[in-house]
Structures are given as structure tokens and as C-alpha cells.
Amino acid sequence: MLEHTKAVIFDLDGTLVDSMWMWEAIDIEFLGAYGYECPDDIQRAIEGMSFSETAVYFKERFDLPLSLDEIKAVWTRMSIDKYRHEVPLKPGVLEFLKYCKDPHRDRDQQRKRDRRCGPDIFEGERIL
């Protein structure tokens, strides 16, 4: 798998990490800090909006005392904190990323495909 691959691009949320819950949690915590309960319709209301559009929506709907840049900065800090401390990797991701980064990956794969020289030839010489 991935022989001769020079780069791999991933989506983060929901693919590498289990973070889909995080955005609603940030909305709840953020609004709570300003004395608001998070309305039931908020996720539907902001679905499809960009980060900046969502900040405008929050500022206008909740009459927040922050500038748009301040709102986005708070959300960014909150998300970084959650990514660092609360969001787990999905099962198998760490091992797969290590595999992708391994500089010997192509040689290991070639050796697994080509057993003509025997399975221990490289290990004995500490080449791999």
C-alpha cells in the first residue's frame, strides 16, 4: 500500500480525529460565557456558513460585545485547546501516520512482495 507515494492529504475532522462533537461544545461554552444558552436550532442555522459568516451570525443574533476578529480568535483558541486536550485520534490513525512517515516504507513493502532473497537478509545486516 502507498508504494512510491510522495505525499498524502487527509481531512482532519471526522477522518483522523473524533472531533465532530467539538464544534457544538464550543458554541455551548462560548455562548454560556456571555450568559446565553445555546439554542436548539443553532447548528441548523449555521450549517454551510463559513467561519466568518458564522461569527457575523453570532454577533448579530446574540448582540455580542466582541468584534468579529475577537469572536474568531476566541473560537480558534477554544478549538486549539480541545484539539490538544480532548479530541482523540481515531483508532489506527497514529500507526498509519507513522507508517506514512517511515522512510523505509518503500523498501519494507518491496521486501514483503519479493521473498526471493529470504525474509531475514536485511535484518541480519541491520540495514533496515
PyMOL CGO cylinders between C-alpha atoms (Angstrom):
from pymol import cmd
from pymol.cgo import CYLINDER

trace = [
    CYLINDER, 0.00, 0.00, 0.00, 1.23, 3.50, -0.84, 0.3, 1, 1, 1, 1, 1, 1,
    CYLINDER, 1.23, 3.50, -0.84, 4.31, 2.31, -2.68, 0.3, 1, 1, 1, 1, 1, 1,
    CYLINDER, 4.31, 2.31, -2.68, 6.06, 5.24, -4.37, 0.3, 1, 1, 1, 1, 1, 1,
    CYLINDER, 6.06, 5.24, -4.37, 3.66, 7.74, -2.74, 0.3, 1, 1, 1, 1, 1, 1,
    CYLINDER, 3.66, 7.74, -2.74, 5.39, 11.03, -2.02, 0.3, 1, 1, 1, 1, 1, 1,
    CYLINDER, 5.39, 11.03, -2.02, 2.54, 12.83, -0.24, 0.3, 1, 1, 1, 1, 1, 1,
    CYLINDER, 2.54, 12.83, -0.24, -0.74, 12.03, 1.46, 0.3, 1, 1, 1, 1, 1, 1,
    CYLINDER, -0.74, 12.03, 1.46, -3.50, 14.56, 2.12, 0.3, 1, 1, 1, 1, 1, 1,
    CYLINDER, -3.50, 14.56, 2.12, -6.09, 13.98, 4.82, 0.3, 1, 1, 1, 1, 1, 1,
    CYLINDER, -6.09, 13.98, 4.82, -9.22, 15.64, 6.08, 0.3, 1, 1, 1, 1, 1, 1,
    CYLINDER, -9.22, 15.64, 6.08, -8.84, 16.16, 9.83, 0.3, 1, 1, 1, 1, 1, 1,
    CYLINDER, -8.84, 16.16, 9.83, -12.29, 16.34, 11.43, 0.3, 1, 1, 1, 1, 1, 1,
    CYLINDER, -12.29, 16.34, 11.43, -14.08, 13.02, 11.45, 0.3, 1, 1, 1, 1, 1, 1,
    CYLINDER, -14.08, 13.02, 11.45, -11.32, 11.32, 9.45, 0.3, 1, 1, 1, 1, 1, 1,
    CYLINDER, -11.32, 11.32, 9.45, -8.15, 11.45, 11.54, 0.3, 1, 1, 1, 1, 1, 1,
    CYLINDER, -8.15, 11.45, 11.54, -9.70, 12.66, 14.78, 0.3, 1, 1, 1, 1, 1, 1,
    CYLINDER, -9.70, 12.66, 14.78, -13.03, 12.19, 16.52, 0.3, 1, 1, 1, 1, 1, 1,
    CYLINDER, -13.03, 12.19, 16.52, -13.87, 15.89, 16.72, 0.3, 1, 1, 1, 1, 1, 1,
    CYLINDER, -13.87, 15.89, 16.72, -17.32, 16.32, 15.22, 0.3, 1, 1, 1, 1, 1, 1,
    CYLINDER, -17.32, 16.32, 15.22, -18.79, 16.85, 18.71, 0.3, 1, 1, 1, 1, 1, 1,
    CYLINDER, -18.79, 16.85, 18.71, -16.32, 19.65, 19.43, 0.3, 1, 1, 1, 1, 1, 1,
    CYLINDER, -16.32, 19.65, 19.43, -17.92, 22.43, 17.42, 0.3, 1, 1, 1, 1, 1, 1,
    CYLINDER, -17.92, 22.43, 17.42, -21.26, 22.22, 19.19, 0.3, 1, 1, 1, 1, 1, 1,
    CYLINDER, -21.26, 22.22, 19.19, -19.45, 22.07, 22.54, 0.3, 1, 1, 1, 1, 1, 1,
    CYLINDER, -19.45, 22.07, 22.54, -17.56, 25.26, 21.63, 0.3, 1, 1, 1, 1, 1, 1,
    CYLINDER, -17.56, 25.26, 21.63, -20.83, 27.00, 20.75, 0.3, 1, 1, 1, 1, 1, 1,
    CYLINDER, -20.83, 27.00, 20.75, -22.35, 25.98, 24.09, 0.3, 1, 1, 1, 1, 1, 1,
    CYLINDER, -22.35, 25.98, 24.09, -19.30, 27.07, 26.11, 0.3, 1, 1, 1, 1, 1, 1,
    CYLINDER, -19.30, 27.07, 26.11, -18.83, 30.30, 24.16, 0.3, 1, 1, 1, 1, 1, 1,
    CYLINDER, -18.83, 30.30, 24.16, -22.44, 31.42, 24.48, 0.3, 1, 1, 1, 1, 1, 1,
    CYLINDER, -22.44, 31.42, 24.48, -22.51, 30.34, 28.13, 0.3, 1, 1, 1, 1, 1, 1,
    CYLINDER, -22.51, 30.34, 28.13, -19.60, 32.69, 28.84, 0.3, 1, 1, 1, 1, 1, 1,
    CYLINDER, -19.60, 32.69, 28.84, -21.86, 35.56, 27.69, 0.3, 1, 1, 1, 1, 1, 1,
    CYLINDER, -21.86, 35.56, 27.69, -24.93, 34.39, 29.62, 0.3, 1, 1, 1, 1, 1, 1,
    CYLINDER, -24.93, 34.39, 29.62, -26.73, 32.65, 26.76, 0.3, 1, 1, 1, 1, 1, 1,
    CYLINDER, -26.73, 32.65, 26.76, -27.99, 29.11, 26.47, 0.3, 1, 1, 1, 1, 1, 1,
    CYLINDER, -27.99, 29.11, 26.47, -27.21, 27.56, 23.13, 0.3, 1, 1, 1, 1, 1, 1,
    CYLINDER, -27.21, 27.56, 23.13, -30.46, 27.45, 21.12, 0.3, 1, 1, 1, 1, 1, 1,
    CYLINDER, -30.46, 27.45, 21.12, -31.59, 24.12, 19.73, 0.3, 1, 1, 1, 1, 1, 1,
    CYLINDER, -31.59, 24.12, 19.73, -31.60, 25.50, 16.18, 0.3, 1, 1, 1, 1, 1, 1,
    CYLINDER, -31.60, 25.50, 16.18, -28.06, 26.90, 16.17, 0.3, 1, 1, 1, 1, 1, 1,
    CYLINDER, -28.06, 26.90, 16.17, -26.40, 24.02, 14.30, 0.3, 1, 1, 1, 1, 1, 1,
    CYLINDER, -26.40, 24.02, 14.30, -29.06, 24.11, 11.58, 0.3, 1, 1, 1, 1, 1, 1,
    CYLINDER, -29.06, 24.11, 11.58, -28.80, 27.89, 11.36, 0.3, 1, 1, 1, 1, 1, 1,
    CYLINDER, -28.80, 27.89, 11.36, -25.03, 27.95, 10.82, 0.3, 1, 1, 1, 1, 1, 1,
    CYLINDER, -25.03, 27.95, 10.82, -24.74, 24.82, 8.68, 0.3, 1, 1, 1, 1, 1, 1,
    CYLINDER, -24.74, 24.82, 8.68, -22.94, 25.68, 5.46, 0.3, 1, 1, 1, 1, 1, 1,
    CYLINDER, -22.94, 25.68, 5.46, -21.69, 29.05, 6.73, 0.3, 1, 1, 1, 1, 1, 1,
    CYLINDER, -21.69, 29.05, 6.73, -18.02, 29.95, 6.61, 0.3, 1, 1, 1, 1, 1, 1,
    CYLINDER, -18.02, 29.95, 6.61, -16.10, 30.73, 9.79, 0.3, 1, 1, 1, 1, 1, 1,
    CYLINDER, -16.10, 30.73, 9.79, -16.51, 34.48, 9.16, 0.3, 1, 1, 1, 1, 1, 1,
    CYLINDER, -16.51, 34.48, 9.16, -20.19, 34.18, 8.29, 0.3, 1, 1, 1, 1, 1, 1,
    CYLINDER, -20.19, 34.18, 8.29, -20.78, 32.23, 11.49, 0.3, 1, 1, 1, 1, 1, 1,
    CYLINDER, -20.78, 32.23, 11.49, -19.06, 34.97, 13.50, 0.3, 1, 1, 1, 1, 1, 1,
    CYLINDER, -19.06, 34.97, 13.50, -21.33, 37.60, 11.91, 0.3, 1, 1, 1, 1, 1, 1,
    CYLINDER, -21.33, 37.60, 11.91, -24.37, 35.45, 12.67, 0.3, 1, 1, 1, 1, 1, 1,
    CYLINDER, -24.37, 35.45, 12.67, -23.37, 35.00, 16.33, 0.3, 1, 1, 1, 1, 1, 1,
    CYLINDER, -23.37, 35.00, 16.33, -22.56, 38.69, 16.78, 0.3, 1, 1, 1, 1, 1, 1,
    CYLINDER, -22.56, 38.69, 16.78, -25.90, 39.79, 15.34, 0.3, 1, 1, 1, 1, 1, 1,
    CYLINDER, -25.90, 39.79, 15.34, -28.13, 37.10, 16.86, 0.3, 1, 1, 1, 1, 1, 1,
    CYLINDER, -28.13, 37.10, 16.86, -26.65, 37.35, 20.37, 0.3, 1, 1, 1, 1, 1, 1,
    CYLINDER, -26.65, 37.35, 20.37, -25.59, 41.03, 20.32, 0.3, 1, 1, 1, 1, 1, 1,
    CYLINDER, -25.59, 41.03, 20.32, -22.10, 40.09, 21.45, 0.3, 1, 1, 1, 1, 1, 1,
    CYLINDER, -22.10, 40.09, 21.45, -19.75, 42.82, 22.73, 0.3, 1, 1, 1, 1, 1, 1,
    CYLINDER, -19.75, 42.82, 22.73, -16.80, 41.42, 20.74, 0.3, 1, 1, 1, 1, 1, 1,
    CYLINDER, -16.80, 41.42, 20.74, -15.57, 42.35, 17.29, 0.3, 1, 1, 1, 1, 1, 1,
    CYLINDER, -15.57, 42.35, 17.29, -15.74, 39.71, 14.58, 0.3, 1, 1, 1, 1, 1, 1,
    CYLINDER, -15.74, 39.71, 14.58, -11.97, 39.20, 14.83, 0.3, 1, 1, 1, 1, 1, 1,
    CYLINDER, -11.97, 39.20, 14.83, -12.24, 38.75, 18.60, 0.3, 1, 1, 1, 1, 1, 1,
    CYLINDER, -12.24, 38.75, 18.60, -15.03, 36.18, 18.23, 0.3, 1, 1, 1, 1, 1, 1,
    CYLINDER, -15.03, 36.18, 18.23, -12.98, 34.20, 15.72, 0.3, 1, 1, 1, 1, 1, 1,
    CYLINDER, -12.98, 34.20, 15.72, -9.87, 34.45, 17.91, 0.3, 1, 1, 1, 1, 1, 1,
    CYLINDER, -9.87, 34.45, 17.91, -11.76, 33.08, 20.94, 0.3, 1, 1, 1, 1, 1, 1,
    CYLINDER, -11.76, 33.08, 20.94, -13.17, 30.21, 18.86, 0.3, 1, 1, 1, 1, 1, 1,
    CYLINDER, -13.17, 30.21, 18.86, -9.71, 29.46, 17.50, 0.3, 1, 1, 1, 1, 1, 1,
    CYLINDER, -9.71, 29.46, 17.50, -8.19, 29.36, 20.99, 0.3, 1, 1, 1, 1, 1, 1,
    CYLINDER, -8.19, 29.36, 20.99, -11.04, 27.14, 22.21, 0.3, 1, 1, 1, 1, 1, 1,
    CYLINDER, -11.04, 27.14, 22.21, -10.63, 24.72, 19.30, 0.3, 1, 1, 1, 1, 1, 1,
    CYLINDER, -10.63, 24.72, 19.30, -6.85, 24.52, 19.73, 0.3, 1, 1, 1, 1, 1, 1,
    CYLINDER, -6.85, 24.52, 19.73, -7.32, 23.73, 23.41, 0.3, 1, 1, 1, 1, 1, 1,
    CYLINDER, -7.32, 23.73, 23.41, -9.84, 21.00, 22.62, 0.3, 1, 1, 1, 1, 1, 1,
    CYLINDER, -9.84, 21.00, 22.62, -7.66, 19.51, 19.88, 0.3, 1, 1, 1, 1, 1, 1,
    CYLINDER, -7.66, 19.51, 19.88, -4.73, 19.40, 22.29, 0.3, 1, 1, 1, 1, 1, 1,
    CYLINDER, -4.73, 19.40, 22.29, -6.54, 18.07, 25.34, 0.3, 1, 1, 1, 1, 1, 1,
    CYLINDER, -6.54, 18.07, 25.34, -9.88, 16.48, 24.49, 0.3, 1, 1, 1, 1, 1, 1,
    CYLINDER, -9.88, 16.48, 24.49, -10.07, 15.31, 20.87, 0.3, 1, 1, 1, 1, 1, 1,
    CYLINDER, -10.07, 15.31, 20.87, -8.85, 11.74, 20.38, 0.3, 1, 1, 1, 1, 1, 1,
    CYLINDER, -8.85, 11.74, 20.38, -7.31, 10.24, 17.29, 0.3, 1, 1, 1, 1, 1, 1,
    CYLINDER, -7.31, 10.24, 17.29, -9.49, 7.69, 15.57, 0.3, 1, 1, 1, 1, 1, 1,
    CYLINDER, -9.49, 7.69, 15.57, -8.42, 4.05, 16.00, 0.3, 1, 1, 1, 1, 1, 1,
    CYLINDER, -8.42, 4.05, 16.00, -5.41, 3.11, 13.89, 0.3, 1, 1, 1, 1, 1, 1,
    CYLINDER, -5.41, 3.11, 13.89, -4.56, 6.66, 12.86, 0.3, 1, 1, 1, 1, 1, 1,
    CYLINDER, -4.56, 6.66, 12.86, -1.31, 7.00, 14.81, 0.3, 1, 1, 1, 1, 1, 1,
    CYLINDER, -1.31, 7.00, 14.81, 0.04, 3.74, 13.43, 0.3, 1, 1, 1, 1, 1, 1,
    CYLINDER, 0.04, 3.74, 13.43, -0.97, 4.68, 9.88, 0.3, 1, 1, 1, 1, 1, 1,
    CYLINDER, -0.97, 4.68, 9.88, 0.64, 8.12, 10.11, 0.3, 1, 1, 1, 1, 1, 1,
    CYLINDER, 0.64, 8.12, 10.11, 3.83, 6.56, 11.44, 0.3, 1, 1, 1, 1, 1, 1,
    CYLINDER, 3.83, 6.56, 11.44, 3.72, 4.15, 8.52, 0.3, 1, 1, 1, 1, 1, 1,
    CYLINDER, 3.72, 4.15, 8.52, 3.30, 7.04, 6.07, 0.3, 1, 1, 1, 1, 1, 1,
    CYLINDER, 3.30, 7.04, 6.07, 6.24, 8.90, 7.61, 0.3, 1, 1, 1, 1, 1, 1,
    CYLINDER, 6.24, 8.90, 7.61, 8.55, 5.89, 7.75, 0.3, 1, 1, 1, 1, 1, 1,
    CYLINDER, 8.55, 5.89, 7.75, 11.46, 6.47, 5.33, 0.3, 1, 1, 1, 1, 1, 1,
    CYLINDER, 11.46, 6.47, 5.33, 11.88, 2.69, 4.94, 0.3, 1, 1, 1, 1, 1, 1,
    CYLINDER, 11.88, 2.69, 4.94, 8.27, 2.13, 3.91, 0.3, 1, 1, 1, 1, 1, 1,
    CYLINDER, 8.27, 2.13, 3.91, 9.02, 1.55, 0.22, 0.3, 1, 1, 1, 1, 1, 1,
    CYLINDER, 9.02, 1.55, 0.22, 11.87, -0.88, 0.95, 0.3, 1, 1, 1, 1, 1, 1,
    CYLINDER, 11.87, -0.88, 0.95, 9.77, -2.76, 3.53, 0.3, 1, 1, 1, 1, 1, 1,
    CYLINDER, 9.77, -2.76, 3.53, 6.94, -3.14, 1.04, 0.3, 1, 1, 1, 1, 1, 1,
    CYLINDER, 6.94, -3.14, 1.04, 9.31, -4.30, -1.70, 0.3, 1, 1, 1, 1, 1, 1,
    CYLINDER, 9.31, -4.30, -1.70, 10.81, -6.92, 0.63, 0.3, 1, 1, 1, 1, 1, 1,
    CYLINDER, 10.81, -6.92, 0.63, 7.33, -8.22, 1.52, 0.3, 1, 1, 1, 1, 1, 1,
    CYLINDER, 7.33, -8.22, 1.52, 6.50, -8.59, -2.19, 0.3, 1, 1, 1, 1, 1, 1,
    CYLINDER, 6.50, -8.59, -2.19, 9.83, -10.13, -3.16, 0.3, 1, 1, 1, 1, 1, 1,
    CYLINDER, 9.83, -10.13, -3.16, 10.78, -13.08, -0.93, 0.3, 1, 1, 1, 1, 1, 1,
    CYLINDER, 10.78, -13.08, -0.93, 13.42, -14.49, -3.32, 0.3, 1, 1, 1, 1, 1, 1,
    CYLINDER, 13.42, -14.49, -3.32, 16.22, -13.31, -1.08, 0.3, 1, 1, 1, 1, 1, 1,
    CYLINDER, 16.22, -13.31, -1.08, 14.66, -14.64, 2.13, 0.3, 1, 1, 1, 1, 1, 1,
    CYLINDER, 14.66, -14.64, 2.13, 12.88, -12.80, 4.92, 0.3, 1, 1, 1, 1, 1, 1,
    CYLINDER, 12.88, -12.80, 4.92, 15.91, -12.22, 7.18, 0.3, 1, 1, 1, 1, 1, 1,
    CYLINDER, 15.91, -12.22, 7.18, 18.53, -10.98, 4.75, 0.3, 1, 1, 1, 1, 1, 1,
    CYLINDER, 18.53, -10.98, 4.75, 18.23, -7.29, 5.63, 0.3, 1, 1, 1, 1, 1, 1,
    CYLINDER, 18.23, -7.29, 5.63, 17.55, -7.65, 9.35, 0.3, 1, 1, 1, 1, 1, 1,
    CYLINDER, 17.55, -7.65, 9.35, 20.78, -9.62, 9.90, 0.3, 1, 1, 1, 1, 1, 1,
    CYLINDER, 20.78, -9.62, 9.90, 22.84, -6.84, 8.40, 0.3, 1, 1, 1, 1, 1, 1,
    CYLINDER, 22.84, -6.84, 8.40, 20.88, -4.16, 10.32, 0.3, 1, 1, 1, 1, 1, 1,
    CYLINDER, 20.88, -4.16, 10.32, 20.18, -2.37, 7.03, 0.3, 1, 1, 1, 1, 1, 1,
    CYLINDER, 20.18, -2.37, 7.03, 16.51, -1.80, 7.84, 0.3, 1, 1, 1, 1, 1, 1,
]
cmd.load_cgo(trace, "trace")
